[in-house]
Each structure stands twice: as C-alpha cells, then as structure tokens.
C-alpha cells in the first residue's frame, strides 16, 4: 500500500475519507501547516499528497518555495485536493480535485493518481499493465479527473486551453462523414480527449521552448504517444482507447512515430491524427502564428492521408473557415 502525505486542517483524522484510506491499507502522515510538512518532507517519501485546505495551489507554491529554500528537491508527484474544482494547475504540479469528500470518491481518485504516479516515476521504464484491471469506480474516476490532467498539459504546452476538446469535436465530425458506427464514434471521442495525456511525463519546461528542440528532446516528444498508451491503459483499463492514443501520430506511408503503415493503423486513430494536425496548424504556437485554412490544408496535403483528407476538406468548406483558432 502507499504512503500518503496529508496537508489538512485540525481534526482531519476524523474525516470519513481518511478512515476509508487507512482501512484500504494506506499509510497517512498528517501535517497541519506548510512549514511542518516542509520540515518532514525529505523523510516522508510519499507517493501522493492530499490537501484538505482551501486554496490548494497557494499551499503548493508555498511548499515548493520552502523546499527550495532548504535545498530540498521537489518531486513531481500528483496532488489531490479534497473538494470541488477551484484552481487549474500552474507550475510544476499535477493538481486534481476530488469533486467531493465522499469516501468512495476520494478513494477512487486516490487510486487513479497513485497509478499515475507509478507511471510517471520513471517514464523510460513504464510499468507493465496487468491483463485484468479493476473495473467500475476507478475507471469512472479516471475519466472524471481527465479534464484536470489535460488542462495541466495544455497550460504547459501553449497556455491555451481547449485543444483536446477541439480535436474531439472535429474528429467525431470527420468520423460521421466517413460512416463510422456508434461504437467507433464513441471510441474516437474518448481517445481524442486522451490523446495528449502522455505529455504529463515531460519536464514542465519542455513544451514551452521557443527554440528548436535537441535530438534528445525530440525523441522525448515522440515518446508521448507510447507513454499515453500506458497511462490510459493503467488509468482506465480500456485497451482499445489506449491503442488509438498510441497511434494518433501515425501516417499511411509509415512516417509516423511508430512506423506503422496502411491498414496497421486503426481508422479511428487516422481520424484523430488529421484532426490533431489541423488544430495544431490553425492554433498559434510559440514558434509561429496560426495558419489560415487555405495554408493549413496546403501543409496537410504534403503528408500521407487518404479519405481523411477529403472529408477534412469537406468539413472545412462546410464551416466556412470557422475551424481556425487564431490568438
């Protein structure tokens, strides 16, 4: 079982969610102030930090400053705030909100973030996902926490939220034009939302580079599809969605990250891939402004696409340029 640090107001030891975690075998160490937690931090070796106080992001910044002043290295472990969503993570934190203090909700969210912590501890040696993963509450919690984790990715990447939602909307529209059935449409929507989750394994500053990436950094970026597959499989147990996340950068000619060709690539992944490329091109990046629809289609024409390109052109024409996202 895991070792959990708890930053809580006085009396938190009597909270039902705490008793539930202890009954599950987790070891909880409580601190009632940032200063007390900072003093004990090096010896805790905790796998997850739970905060049962208002303004969790302020507490995290204070904790990081205290640790830096004492030359203690901050580890990028996930943080769970016990309560409704109030703040989006900014900085070197993976902050999520449980949504409520109901014991089963907190327990499920804790399990999701412990799995995430295990995957991120050493991204070069991602854990093997067991054949059978517990179903039900854990997978529901993972999907409920997804938007908070993706907000962290997007804040670190471009600082502009909404990429995953836009990719989902466009990918589903293209899949409908291609005649996908309802089950495939649901898979497209789900995988499109998860597609960039592997970027959580990056160091926070990597995505905010205005310069060209080094070869090592470029390889790290390319690995995010593989990391995303393992994260999705570990957090949700949905292997079909995990495969689509892994393949969203593949191209028919084998020029993608994994080198898959033609029918080796799932149709749902191809749809997500072209929707992702479109949104990236028509959104402003650190290294270039957003492209207009005509120029974006010219760039996409240079890549290996089949019927996905034809339906993208139809969708763009049908929306009269409304698919661009300048800022």
Beta strands, then each sheet from edge to edge (+ up, - down):
strand 1: 3-8
strand 2: 27-31
strand 3: 48-52
strand 4: 78-81
strand 5: 94-97
sheet 1: 2+ 1+ 3+ 4+ 5+
end
